[in-house]
Amino acid sequence: MVYHRRTGETRFAPRGYIYGTMQALYLLALDPIAETLADPNSYGFRKERAPADAIEQCHIVLSNRNSAQWILEGDIRACFDQISHEWLLAHLPMDKTILRKWLKAGYMEQQVLYPTETGTPQGAICSPVLANLTLDGLERKLREHYPKTTTRGQKAKVNLVRFADDFIITGSSRELLEKEVQPLIEQFMRERGLELSLEKTHLSHIEDGFDFLGQNTREYKNKPSVYSMLLAYLSNVTSKSKVKPIRMTQSGKSTWKNA
């Protein structure tokens, strides 16, 4: 059993490794289905999509003069560890017997079998697709409540940009995001056994900027004129956690440390 620690967290999570040949075969069929069901602005763990595409979409929805001024920075607490098995078995379009075996495989440590009652298999090649299938539908839910073809939807200026379990949602006001949109997201997450991380979920004004995918995006106003510019830089968290190149020690093992 291998334990890994997520960036910015102190806890370690077990990572189990499942033999992936059969998973790869099933993913040949499941991947195209996941693509047809995916939210338009989901960018994580999808072919031909990258973090740069998500940042570009942020620029598209925030750079116009009449764009939304408020952003909800969302983070899901232990997303891969907490996804409901019952929800996956009820909603995923694949063989339920095989899926149940993947989810309930558990992990061994010191000759003791530990069961897995929630979450997707950490480190398995199927996990990203299962997580995306779980979270897809959030953008459709927001669009149902705030259709762009209606006056209410146009005034709300609600847009979602998601990369895996990190996402931002734009809105016309702090009150809209706090009192209407966030409860909607929390309900969506609860149905899937998930919850937002209160420590990492924030409301920000575009002039103060927000961190997303290692970049800080912010509107800079040119006070003598009426124009403004939306720029994205490496966030402080990213720039302070640079990793030095791997070097070989006399023992032949690779070592590294934070800069």
C-alpha positions as CSV (number, residue, x, y, z in Angstrom):
1,M,0.0,0.0,0.0
2,V,1.3,3.5,-0.9
3,Y,0.2,6.6,1.0
4,H,0.2,10.0,-0.7
5,R,-0.3,13.5,0.6
6,R,-2.3,16.0,-1.5
7,T,-0.9,19.5,-2.0
8,G,-1.9,21.8,0.8
9,E,-3.2,19.0,3.1
10,T,-1.6,17.4,6.1
11,R,-3.4,14.1,5.9
12,F,-2.2,11.0,4.0
13,A,-4.6,9.0,1.9
14,P,-4.2,5.3,0.9
15,R,-3.7,4.6,-2.7
16,G,-4.6,1.2,-3.9
17,Y,-3.5,-0.3,-7.2
18,I,-5.9,-2.5,-9.1
19,Y,-4.8,-4.7,-12.1
20,G,-5.8,-2.4,-15.0
21,T,-6.1,-4.6,-18.1
22,M,-9.8,-5.3,-17.7
23,Q,-10.4,-1.7,-16.7
24,A,-8.6,-0.5,-19.9
25,L,-10.9,-2.7,-21.9
26,Y,-14.0,-1.4,-20.2
27,L,-12.8,2.2,-20.6
28,L,-12.6,1.8,-24.4
29,A,-16.4,1.7,-24.2
30,L,-17.0,4.0,-21.2
31,D,-14.8,6.9,-22.4
32,P,-16.9,7.8,-25.5
33,I,-20.1,7.6,-23.3
34,A,-18.5,9.9,-20.8
35,E,-17.6,12.4,-23.5
36,T,-21.2,12.6,-24.7
37,L,-22.4,13.1,-21.1
38,A,-19.7,15.6,-20.1
39,D,-20.4,19.2,-19.2
40,P,-19.2,21.6,-22.0
41,N,-16.8,23.4,-19.7
42,S,-15.3,20.4,-17.9
43,Y,-11.5,20.2,-18.7
44,G,-9.9,17.7,-16.3
45,F,-9.0,14.2,-17.4
46,R,-10.4,14.6,-20.9
47,K,-8.7,14.0,-24.2
48,E,-7.6,17.2,-26.1
49,R,-8.2,19.4,-23.0
50,A,-5.8,20.9,-20.6
51,P,-5.6,23.4,-17.8
52,A,-4.7,26.2,-20.3
53,D,-8.2,25.6,-21.9
54,A,-9.9,26.1,-18.5
55,I,-8.0,29.3,-17.9
56,E,-8.9,30.5,-21.4
57,Q,-12.6,29.8,-20.6
58,C,-12.2,31.9,-17.5
59,H,-10.9,34.7,-19.6
60,I,-13.9,34.4,-22.0
61,V,-16.5,34.6,-19.3
62,L,-14.8,37.3,-17.3
63,S,-13.0,39.7,-19.7
64,N,-16.0,41.6,-21.2
65,R,-17.1,44.9,-19.9
66,N,-20.4,43.5,-18.8
67,S,-19.1,40.2,-17.4
68,A,-19.7,38.9,-13.9
69,Q,-17.8,40.5,-11.1
70,W,-18.0,37.8,-8.5
71,I,-16.5,34.3,-8.5
72,L,-17.2,31.3,-6.3
73,E,-14.0,29.2,-6.0
74,G,-15.2,25.7,-5.2
75,D,-13.3,22.7,-3.9
76,I,-14.8,19.3,-3.1
77,R,-13.6,17.7,0.2
78,A,-11.7,14.5,-0.5
79,C,-13.7,14.0,-3.8
80,F,-12.1,10.7,-5.0
81,D,-12.4,9.2,-1.5
82,Q,-16.0,10.1,-0.7
83,I,-18.0,9.5,-3.9
84,S,-21.1,7.4,-3.1
85,H,-20.9,3.8,-4.3
86,E,-24.6,3.6,-4.3
87,W,-24.9,6.6,-6.6
88,L,-22.2,5.2,-9.0
89,L,-23.9,1.8,-9.2
90,A,-27.3,3.4,-9.8
91,H,-26.2,5.9,-12.5
92,L,-23.2,4.7,-14.4
93,P,-23.9,3.1,-17.8
94,M,-21.7,-0.1,-17.4
95,D,-21.9,-3.6,-16.1
96,K,-22.9,-3.3,-12.4
97,T,-21.1,-6.5,-11.3
98,I,-17.8,-5.4,-12.7
99,L,-18.2,-1.9,-11.3
100,R,-19.1,-3.2,-7.9
101,K,-15.9,-5.3,-7.9
102,W,-13.8,-2.3,-8.8
103,L,-15.4,-0.2,-6.0
104,K,-15.4,-2.8,-3.3
105,A,-11.9,-4.3,-3.9
106,G,-10.4,-2.7,-0.8
107,Y,-6.7,-2.7,-0.1
108,M,-4.2,-4.8,1.7
109,E,-1.7,-3.5,4.3
110,Q,0.5,-5.7,6.5
111,Q,-1.6,-8.8,5.5
112,V,-4.8,-7.1,6.6
113,L,-7.7,-6.4,4.1
114,Y,-9.3,-3.0,4.6
115,P,-12.7,-2.5,2.8
116,T,-13.5,0.5,0.7
117,E,-17.1,1.7,1.4
118,T,-16.9,5.0,-0.5
119,G,-14.8,6.6,-3.2
120,T,-13.2,5.5,-6.4
121,P,-10.1,3.2,-6.5
122,Q,-7.2,5.6,-5.9
123,G,-4.5,5.2,-8.6
124,A,-6.7,3.1,-10.8
125,I,-7.0,4.1,-14.5
126,C,-10.8,4.1,-14.1
127,S,-10.9,6.7,-11.3
128,P,-10.8,9.9,-13.4
129,V,-13.6,8.8,-15.7
130,L,-15.8,7.7,-12.7
131,A,-15.2,11.0,-11.0
132,N,-16.0,13.0,-14.1
133,L,-19.2,11.0,-14.7
134,T,-20.1,11.8,-11.1
135,L,-19.6,15.5,-11.4
136,D,-21.0,16.0,-14.9
137,G,-24.4,17.4,-14.8
138,L,-23.5,20.4,-12.5
139,E,-23.3,22.8,-15.4
140,R,-26.6,21.5,-16.8
141,K,-28.2,22.0,-13.4
142,L,-27.0,25.6,-13.2
143,R,-28.2,26.2,-16.8
144,E,-31.6,24.9,-15.9
145,H,-31.9,27.4,-13.1
146,Y,-30.3,30.3,-15.0
147,P,-31.0,29.8,-18.7
148,K,-29.1,32.2,-21.0
149,T,-32.2,32.7,-23.1
150,T,-34.1,34.3,-20.3
151,T,-33.7,37.8,-18.7
152,R,-33.1,36.3,-15.3
153,G,-30.3,34.0,-16.6
154,Q,-28.6,36.9,-18.5
155,K,-28.7,39.1,-15.4
156,A,-27.3,36.3,-13.2
157,K,-24.2,35.8,-15.4
158,V,-23.7,32.3,-14.0
159,N,-21.0,30.3,-15.7
160,L,-19.1,27.1,-14.6
161,V,-15.5,26.2,-15.4
162,R,-14.4,22.9,-13.9
163,F,-11.1,20.9,-13.9
164,A,-11.6,17.6,-12.1
165,D,-12.8,18.5,-8.6
166,D,-11.7,22.1,-8.7
167,F,-14.1,24.6,-10.2
168,I,-15.2,28.3,-10.3
169,I,-18.7,29.7,-10.9
170,T,-19.2,33.3,-11.9
171,G,-22.1,35.4,-10.8
172,S,-23.5,39.0,-10.9
173,S,-23.4,39.5,-7.2
174,R,-22.0,38.0,-3.9
175,E,-25.6,37.5,-2.7
176,L,-26.6,35.4,-5.7
177,L,-23.6,33.1,-5.4
178,E,-23.9,32.8,-1.6
179,K,-27.6,32.4,-1.2
180,E,-28.8,30.8,-4.4
181,V,-25.9,29.1,-6.3
182,Q,-23.9,27.6,-3.4
183,P,-27.0,25.9,-1.9
184,L,-27.7,24.5,-5.3
185,I,-24.2,23.1,-5.6
186,E,-24.3,21.6,-2.1
187,Q,-27.5,19.8,-2.9
188,F,-26.0,18.4,-6.1
189,M,-22.9,17.2,-4.1
190,R,-25.0,15.6,-1.3
191,E,-26.8,13.4,-3.7
192,R,-23.4,11.9,-4.7
193,G,-22.0,11.6,-1.2
194,L,-19.8,14.7,-1.5
195,E,-19.5,18.1,0.2
196,L,-17.7,21.3,-0.4
197,S,-14.5,22.0,1.6
198,L,-15.4,25.1,3.6
199,E,-11.7,25.9,4.1
200,K,-11.0,26.0,0.3
201,T,-14.3,27.4,-1.0
202,H,-14.2,31.2,-1.3
203,L,-16.1,34.1,-2.8
204,S,-13.9,36.7,-4.5
205,H,-14.4,39.9,-6.5
206,I,-12.7,40.0,-9.8
207,E,-10.6,43.0,-8.8
208,D,-9.2,41.0,-5.8
209,G,-8.5,38.0,-8.1
210,F,-8.8,34.3,-7.5
211,D,-6.5,31.3,-7.6
212,F,-7.4,28.5,-10.0
213,L,-5.2,25.7,-11.4
214,G,-2.1,27.3,-10.1
215,Q,-2.8,30.7,-11.6
216,N,-4.1,33.9,-10.1
217,T,-6.7,35.6,-12.4
218,R,-7.5,39.2,-11.7
219,E,-8.9,42.4,-13.3
220,Y,-6.5,45.3,-13.4
221,K,-8.1,48.7,-14.0
222,N,-6.4,51.5,-15.8
223,K,-7.7,54.4,-13.6
224,P,-7.1,57.3,-16.0
225,S,-9.2,55.5,-18.6
226,V,-12.4,53.4,-18.7
227,Y,-10.6,50.3,-19.9
228,S,-9.5,47.3,-17.8
229,M,-7.5,44.2,-18.4
230,L,-7.9,40.6,-17.2
231,L,-4.6,38.9,-16.5
232,A,-3.5,35.5,-15.2
233,Y,-0.2,34.9,-13.4
234,L,1.3,32.1,-11.4
235,S,-0.4,32.1,-8.0
236,N,1.7,32.7,-4.8
237,V,1.0,29.1,-3.7
238,T,2.4,27.7,-7.0
239,S,5.5,30.0,-7.1
240,K,6.4,29.2,-3.5
241,S,6.2,25.5,-3.9
242,K,8.6,25.0,-6.8
243,V,10.4,21.6,-6.7
244,K,14.1,21.4,-7.4
245,P,15.2,19.0,-10.2
246,I,15.6,15.4,-9.1
247,R,19.2,14.4,-8.4
248,M,20.8,11.0,-7.8
249,T,22.4,10.3,-4.5
250,Q,25.4,8.0,-3.9
251,S,22.9,5.2,-2.9
252,G,21.3,5.5,-6.4
253,K,18.0,6.7,-5.0
254,S,16.2,9.8,-6.4
255,T,15.6,12.6,-3.9
256,W,14.1,16.0,-4.1
257,K,12.9,18.8,-1.8
258,N,10.8,21.9,-2.0
259,A,12.6,25.1,-3.0
